[in-house]
Amino acid sequence: MSGVIGTIFAFLFGGWTQVLTVFLIVIIIDYITGVLAAIKTKSGLNSKIGFWGLTRKALMFLVILIAHQMDLLLGNGIEAVKSGVIYFYMANELISITENYGQLGLPLPDQITRLIAVLKNKDSNKKL
């Protein structure tokens, strides 16, 4: 059974790499800190919010799968698209973890707090 699962991962993601392991750890930490922040701020746990949060995280892996397939189409032997997508999502998850830490009352350096404020402001100024 594990051979079948390994084959599926190798086909879909080009194998399970260290960057995917780190990304998975970051996703889990973000989810846990998000739940803890919701409890601490007494905003309550909401199954609908939790469902959509997990759905977004699953969709990130779907985009990584597509990025790997694009790398295969480019045929240059490097996984530039996949790596770029993973690092982009990982940066967003790390920002979310940092925000959750702030809501939990953990100390954050002023530079990180200002950087998050700048990034959130740039994101809210985007028009679709």
C-alpha positions as CSV (number, residue, x, y, z in Angstrom):
1,M,0.0,0.0,0.0
2,S,2.8,2.4,0.8
3,G,4.4,1.7,-2.6
4,V,1.2,2.7,-4.3
5,I,1.0,5.9,-2.2
6,G,4.6,6.7,-3.0
7,T,4.0,6.2,-6.7
8,I,1.1,8.5,-6.7
9,F,3.0,11.2,-4.8
10,A,6.0,10.8,-7.2
11,F,3.7,11.2,-10.2
12,L,1.7,14.1,-8.8
13,F,4.5,16.1,-7.1
14,G,7.7,14.7,-8.6
15,G,8.4,12.9,-5.3
16,W,8.2,14.0,-1.7
17,T,11.0,16.5,-1.2
18,Q,12.3,18.3,1.9
19,V,10.6,21.5,0.8
20,L,7.2,19.8,0.8
21,T,7.9,18.4,4.2
22,V,8.7,21.9,5.6
23,F,5.7,23.3,3.8
24,L,3.4,20.6,5.4
25,I,4.9,21.4,8.9
26,V,4.3,25.1,8.3
27,I,0.7,24.4,7.3
28,I,0.1,22.4,10.4
29,I,1.7,25.0,12.7
30,D,-0.5,27.7,11.0
31,Y,-3.7,25.7,11.6
32,I,-2.8,24.9,15.2
33,T,-1.9,28.5,16.0
34,G,-5.0,29.7,14.3
35,V,-7.2,27.5,16.4
36,L,-5.3,28.6,19.6
37,A,-5.7,32.3,18.6
38,A,-9.4,31.8,18.0
39,I,-9.8,30.3,21.4
40,K,-7.7,33.0,23.1
41,T,-9.5,35.9,21.5
42,K,-12.8,34.2,22.3
43,S,-13.9,34.6,18.7
44,G,-14.9,30.9,19.0
45,L,-14.2,28.0,16.8
46,N,-16.4,27.9,13.7
47,S,-16.8,24.7,11.7
48,K,-17.5,26.7,8.5
49,I,-14.4,28.8,8.9
50,G,-12.3,25.7,9.7
51,F,-13.7,23.8,6.7
52,W,-12.8,26.7,4.3
53,G,-9.4,27.0,5.9
54,L,-8.6,23.4,5.4
55,T,-10.1,23.6,1.9
56,R,-7.7,26.5,1.0
57,K,-4.8,24.5,2.3
58,A,-5.8,21.5,0.2
59,L,-6.1,23.8,-2.8
60,M,-2.6,25.0,-2.3
61,F,-1.4,21.4,-2.8
62,L,-3.5,21.2,-6.0
63,V,-1.8,24.3,-7.3
64,I,1.6,22.7,-6.4
65,L,0.6,19.6,-8.4
66,I,-0.3,21.8,-11.4
67,A,3.0,23.6,-11.0
68,H,4.9,20.3,-11.1
69,Q,3.1,19.3,-14.2
70,M,4.0,22.7,-15.8
71,D,7.7,22.0,-14.9
72,L,7.4,18.7,-16.7
73,L,5.9,20.4,-19.8
74,L,8.9,22.9,-19.8
75,G,11.2,19.9,-19.7
76,N,14.2,21.7,-18.4
77,G,14.9,19.3,-15.6
78,I,14.5,21.8,-12.8
79,E,11.4,22.5,-10.8
80,A,11.4,26.3,-10.9
81,V,7.6,26.7,-11.1
82,K,6.8,24.2,-8.4
83,S,9.5,25.7,-6.1
84,G,8.3,29.2,-6.7
85,V,4.7,28.2,-5.9
86,I,5.7,26.4,-2.7
87,Y,7.9,29.3,-1.5
88,F,5.1,31.8,-2.2
89,Y,2.5,29.8,-0.2
90,M,5.1,29.2,2.5
91,A,5.7,32.9,2.9
92,N,1.9,33.5,3.3
93,E,1.7,30.7,5.9
94,L,4.6,32.2,7.8
95,I,2.9,35.6,7.9
96,S,-0.3,34.0,9.1
97,I,1.7,32.1,11.9
98,T,3.3,35.4,12.9
99,E,-0.1,37.1,13.1
100,N,-1.5,34.2,15.2
101,Y,1.5,34.5,17.5
102,G,0.7,38.1,18.0
103,Q,-2.9,37.3,18.8
104,L,-1.7,34.8,21.3
105,G,0.2,37.5,23.1
106,L,3.6,36.2,22.3
107,P,6.3,38.9,21.9
108,L,7.1,39.9,18.3
109,P,9.9,42.2,17.2
110,D,8.6,45.6,16.0
111,Q,10.2,45.1,12.6
112,I,8.1,42.0,12.0
113,T,4.9,43.7,13.2
114,R,5.6,46.7,10.8
115,L,6.4,44.3,8.0
116,I,3.1,42.5,8.4
117,A,1.2,45.8,8.5
118,V,2.8,46.9,5.3
119,L,2.1,43.6,3.6
120,K,-1.5,43.6,4.7
121,N,-1.9,47.2,3.5
122,K,-0.5,46.4,0.1
123,D,-2.8,43.4,-0.1
124,S,-5.9,45.4,0.8
125,N,-5.0,48.0,-1.8
126,K,-5.2,45.5,-4.7
127,K,-8.2,45.7,-6.9
128,L,-9.4,42.7,-8.8
